[in-house]
Amino acid sequence: MLEVKVVPRPLAALAAVLSHGQAERFRLAAERAAAVLAGRVVWNVSSTAAGGGVAEMLRTLLGYVAGAGVATRWLVLAGDPAFFAITKRLHNAIHGMGDGAALGAAEHEHYTSVLRGNLAELLDRVGRDDLVLLHDPQPAGLLEPLRRAGIRVVWRSHIGRDVPNESSVMGWEFLRRYVESADAFVFSRRQYAPPWVPSDRLWVIPPSIDPVSAKNRPIAAEDCVRILTRAGMLSADGRAGSALVQGAPAPSAGARLVVQVSRWDRLKDMRGVLVAFSRISPPVDDARLMLVGPAVAGVSDDPEGAEVLAECLAAWRTLPAGARDRVHLVSVPMNDPTENATIVNAIQRHASVVTQKSLVEGFGLTVAEAMWKARPVVASAVGGIQEQIIDGRSGILVPDPTDLDAFGHAVRRVLADDQLARALGQAAHLRIRDQFLGDRHLGQYAELFAAVVS
């Protein structure tokens, strides 16, 4: 297992962007968490340290937990490609988008054998009075052995589906034997919890963003252009952008950008965004689409990344020449987390419209990030995105994520109406400030910790 260093974050930095009432609640929540967990360590176990929303959220939230005086540590599983292929299939199944093939005895055997290899090291580290949070399906099989060792364990699912289907039921049945005895279950939405989760152990805690992190802190407009030009995403002279996968000329700083930032994951439907944008008629002449994803070699727990990027590139090649010139695929390096976060921050702030055309979505941190930056967001009305965006007030929701024409029309509507874009962006910023920052998140976890350790 790999240990990720948790860097304490000063609570005052977050409190400075909150209202007076929020700041006071945040202070009290931090004090309560420190008192409840005195003498204990809170261990978090996940599948990767970078490349997705869970890793990003942990990096910032755990920093505030540590800043509150709570001993907290973060471990990342060791697994082989077959293990991560199984858990990716399981992830897709729970989202209701499985491949139709059964997850049977062979998959259970390999899944548990990999986790047995992690268990001994984990038991050597964790004390009997400590608390363990297991994040998502990958480490779920560690729960029962930890519980048998007398350790309190919470299972935190960042994924789910509002309305179950055959695929999601199959995914939950695979996991049920591993997590059913958890001291508590945490879901981003109540609808995501399968019916066998006891109501007295169910907690609903939506994710949050950190407004003072490298991903979200203020950046002046001219600095955004400088950062993006240096990263090879914008060009002052029409040269090919070094970050552009297809090697095409990078857009100029003056071009209006429609941007989606996502993992190269079929559930994020980057290819669908490309097709929807290419169908906008008549096209908005100065608008360009930029699909921004991580360098696929830097995301260890997602074996589909390279395949999805290749599919998007193939779709780009089928576009007419004029349309190809208006679409850009970008691969952002993952070797330096701060550099990666700064680039994403800059491109979201520089964007005229941010999209998130997910087919399903547990929550969608990139939506909250763009809203915090007062960007107008056009997104699918799926999963946790519906918690963030009030349609027509703090963003635009497209009811059917597979309706490419409707999605393209919504994007064009925002591009064509500057007043609407500004109003959506301003309301979006306030929505995130009031509902989706770390003060609320830490407060809910303080309540959870108190309930579990008591």
Residue pairs with C-beta under 8 A, 6 or more apart in sequence:
1 45
1 75
1 76
1 77
1 78
1 118
1 121
1 122
2 49
2 75
2 76
2 78
3 73
3 74
3 75
3 76
4 49
4 58
4 59
4 74
4 75
4 76
6 62
6 63
6 65
6 66
6 72
6 73
6 74
7 63
7 66
8 63
8 66
8 67
9 60
9 63
9 64
9 66
9 67
9 210
9 212
10 67
11 26
11 27
11 30
11 64
11 67
11 68
13 212
14 26
14 64
14 210
14 211
14 212
14 437
14 438
14 439
15 23
15 26
15 27
15 439
16 212
17 211
17 212
17 433
17 437
18 26
18 433
18 437
18 439
19 433
22 434
22 437
22 439
22 440
23 439
25 439
25 443
26 438
26 439
26 442
26 443
28 443
29 68
29 439
29 442
29 443
29 446
30 64
30 67
30 68
30 69
30 442
30 446
31 68
32 446
32 450
33 65
33 68
33 69
33 70
33 442
33 445
33 446
33 449
34 68
34 69
34 70
36 446
36 449
36 450
36 453
37 70
37 71
37 131
37 449
37 453
39 129
40 71
40 127
40 129
40 130
40 131
40 453
41 71
41 72
41 73
41 126
41 127
41 130
41 131
42 65
42 70
42 71
42 72
42 73
42 130
42 131
42 132
42 133
42 449
43 72
43 73
43 74
43 75
43 122
43 125
43 126
43 130
43 131
43 132
43 133
44 58
44 62
44 72
44 73
44 74
44 75
44 132
44 133
44 135
45 74
45 75
45 76
45 77
45 122
45 132
45 133
45 134
45 135
45 139
45 142
46 54
46 55
46 58
46 74
46 75
46 76
46 77
46 135
46 136
46 138
46 139
47 54
47 76
47 77
47 79
47 84
47 87
47 135
47 136
47 138
47 139
47 300
47 301
48 54
48 55
48 76
48 299
48 300
48 301
49 55
49 59
49 74
49 76
50 56
50 298
50 299
50 334
50 337
50 340
51 263
51 294
51 298
51 299
51 300
51 301
51 302
51 334
52 263
52 299
52 301
52 302
53 158
53 207
53 362
53 363
53 364
53 365
53 366
54 135
54 136
54 158
56 215
56 341
56 365
57 207
57 208
57 209
57 365
58 74
58 135
59 337
60 209
60 210
60 213
60 438
61 208
61 210
61 438
61 441
61 442
61 445
62 72
62 74
63 210
64 210
64 438
64 442
65 72
65 442
65 445
66 72
68 442
73 125
75 122
75 125
77 114
77 115
77 118
77 138
77 139
78 114
78 117
78 118
79 87
79 114
79 138
79 301
80 114
81 303
82 110
83 110
83 111
83 114
83 138
84 138
84 300
84 301
84 302
84 303
85 303
86 103
86 107
86 110
86 111
87 111
87 137
87 138
87 301
88 301
88 302
88 303
88 304
89 98
89 99
89 101
89 103
89 107
90 103
90 137
90 171
90 174
90 175
91 136
91 137
91 159
92 98
92 99
92 167
92 266
92 267
93 99
93 103
93 167
93 168
93 170
93 171
93 174
94 137
94 159
94 160
94 161
94 168
94 171
94 172
94 175
95 159
95 160
95 161
95 167
95 168
95 267
95 360
95 362
96 161
96 163
96 164
96 165
96 167
96 168
96 360
97 167
97 266
97 267
97 359
97 360
98 167
98 168
98 170
98 171
100 167
102 170
103 170
103 171
103 174
107 174
108 174
111 141
112 141
115 139
115 141
115 142
118 139
118 142
119 142
119 145
122 132
122 142
122 146
123 145
123 146
123 149
126 132
126 146
126 149
126 151
128 149
128 150
128 151
130 151
130 152
131 151
131 152
131 153
131 154
131 449
131 452
131 453
132 142
132 146
132 151
132 152
132 153
132 154
133 153
133 154
133 155
133 156
133 186
134 140
134 142
134 143
134 153
134 154
134 155
134 156
135 156
135 158
136 156
136 157
136 158
136 159
137 157
137 159
137 175
138 301
140 155
140 175
140 178
140 179
141 178
142 153
143 153
143 155
143 178
143 179
143 181
143 182
144 178
144 181
146 153
147 153
147 181
147 182
147 183
152 183
152 452
152 453
153 182
153 183
154 182
154 183
154 184
154 185
154 186
154 448
154 452
155 179
155 182
155 184
155 185
155 186
156 185
156 186
157 185
157 186
157 187
157 188
157 192
158 188
158 207
158 362
158 363
159 192
159 362
160 187
160 188
160 189
160 191
160 192
160 193
160 362
160 383
161 168
161 191
161 192
161 360
161 383
162 189
162 191
162 192
162 382
162 383
163 191
164 172
164 194
169 194
172 194
172 196
176 194
176 196
179 185
180 196
182 201
183 201
183 452
184 201
184 202
184 203
184 448
184 451
184 452
185 193
185 197
185 201
185 202
185 203
186 203
186 204
186 205
186 448
187 193
187 202
187 203
187 204
187 205
188 204
188 205
188 206
188 207
188 362
188 363
188 383
188 384
189 204
189 206
189 383
189 384
189 387
190 202
190 204
192 362
193 202
203 444
203 448
205 441
205 444
205 445
205 448
206 363
206 384
206 387
206 435
206 436
206 441
207 363
207 365
207 368
207 384
207 436
207 441
208 368
208 436
208 437
208 438
208 440
208 441
209 215
209 216
209 365
209 368
209 369
209 372
209 432
209 436
209 437
209 438
210 216
210 437
210 438
211 217
211 372
211 433
211 437
213 341
214 337
214 338
214 341
214 342
214 345
215 341
215 342
215 344
215 345
215 369
216 345
216 369
216 372
216 373
217 345
219 227
219 342
219 345
219 346
219 349
221 349
221 350
223 346
224 346
224 347
224 349
224 350
225 234
225 253
225 350
227 342
227 343
227 346
228 234
228 253
228 343
228 346
228 347
228 350
229 235
229 236
229 253
231 242
231 243
231 332
231 343
231 346
232 241
232 242
232 243
232 244
232 250
233 241
233 243
233 244
233 250
233 290
233 292
233 328
233 330
233 343
233 347
234 241
234 250
234 251
234 252
234 253
234 350
235 241
235 249
235 250
235 251
235 252
236 252
236 253
238 249
238 250
238 252
239 249
239 250
240 247
240 248
240 249
240 250
241 248
241 249
241 250
241 328
241 330
243 250
243 330
243 331
243 332
244 250
244 328
244 329
244 330
245 309
245 313
245 329
245 330
245 331
246 313
246 316
246 317
246 328
246 329
248 324
248 325
248 328
249 325
250 328
251 257
251 288
251 290
251 328
254 286
255 286
255 287
255 288
256 284
256 286
256 287
256 288
256 352
256 353
256 415
257 287
257 288
257 289
257 290
257 347
257 350
257 351
257 352
257 353
258 277
258 287
258 288
258 289
258 290
258 351
258 352
258 353
258 354
258 355
258 411
258 415
259 289
259 290
259 291
259 292
259 347
259 348
259 350
259 351
259 353
259 354
259 355
260 268
260 270
260 273
260 290
260 291
260 292
260 354
260 355
260 356
260 357
260 366
261 292
261 293
261 344
261 347
261 348
261 354
261 366
261 369
262 268
262 270
262 291
262 292
262 293
262 356
262 358
262 366
263 293
263 294
263 299
263 302
263 305
264 270
264 293
264 294
264 296
264 302
264 304
264 305
264 306
264 308
264 309
264 312
265 302
265 304
265 305
265 308
266 304
266 308
266 359
267 358
267 359
267 360
267 361
268 356
268 357
268 358
268 359
269 357
269 358
269 359
269 401
270 291
270 293
270 308
270 312
271 308
271 311
271 312
271 315
272 357
272 359
272 401
272 402
272 404
272 407
273 289
273 291
273 355
273 357
273 407
274 289
274 291
274 312
274 315
274 316
274 319
274 327
275 315
275 404
276 357
276 404
276 405
276 407
276 408
276 411
277 289
277 326
277 327
277 408
277 411
278 319
278 323
278 326
278 327
279 404
279 405
279 408
280 408
280 409
280 411
280 412
283 323
283 326
284 412
284 415
284 416
287 326
287 352
287 415
288 326
288 327
288 328
289 326
289 327
289 328
290 328
290 330
290 347
290 351
291 312
291 327
291 328
291 329
291 330
292 330
292 332
292 344
292 347
293 305
293 309
293 329
293 330
293 331
293 332
294 305
294 331
294 332
294 334
294 340
295 331
295 332
295 333
295 334
296 302
296 305
296 306
296 309
296 331
297 334
298 333
298 334
298 335
299 305
299 334
309 329
309 331
312 329
313 329
316 324
316 327
316 329
317 324
319 327
330 347
332 340
332 343
332 344
333 339
333 340
334 340
344 369
345 369
345 373
348 354
348 366
348 369
348 370
348 373
348 375
349 373
349 375
351 370
351 375
352 376
352 414
352 415
352 421
353 375
353 376
353 377
353 378
353 411
353 414
353 415
353 421
354 366
354 367
354 370
354 375
354 376
354 377
354 378
355 377
355 378
355 379
355 407
355 411
356 364
356 366
356 367
356 377
356 378
356 379
356 380
356 385
357 378
357 379
357 380
357 398
357 401
357 407
358 364
358 379
358 380
358 382
358 383
358 385
358 401
359 380
359 382
359 401
359 402
360 382
360 383
361 380
361 382
361 383
361 384
361 385
362 383
362 384
363 383
363 384
363 385
363 387
363 388
364 379
364 383
364 384
364 385
364 388
367 377
367 379
367 385
367 388
367 389
367 395
368 388
368 432
368 436
370 377
370 428
371 377
371 388
371 389
371 394
371 395
371 425
371 428
371 429
371 431
371 432
372 428
372 429
372 432
372 433
373 425
373 429
374 425
374 426
374 428
374 429
375 425
375 428
376 395
376 396
376 414
376 420
376 421
376 422
376 424
376 425
376 428
377 389
377 395
377 396
377 424
377 428
378 395
378 396
378 398
378 407
378 410
378 411
378 414
379 385
379 389
379 395
379 396
379 397
379 398
380 397
380 398
380 401
380 407
381 391
381 397
381 398
381 399
381 401
382 401
385 397
386 397
388 394
388 395
388 431
388 432
388 435
388 436
389 395
389 396
389 397
389 428
389 431
390 427
390 431
391 397
393 424
393 427
394 424
394 427
394 428
394 430
394 431
395 424
395 428
396 410
396 413
396 414
396 424
398 406
398 407
398 410
399 406
400 406
401 407
413 420
414 420
414 421
414 424
415 421
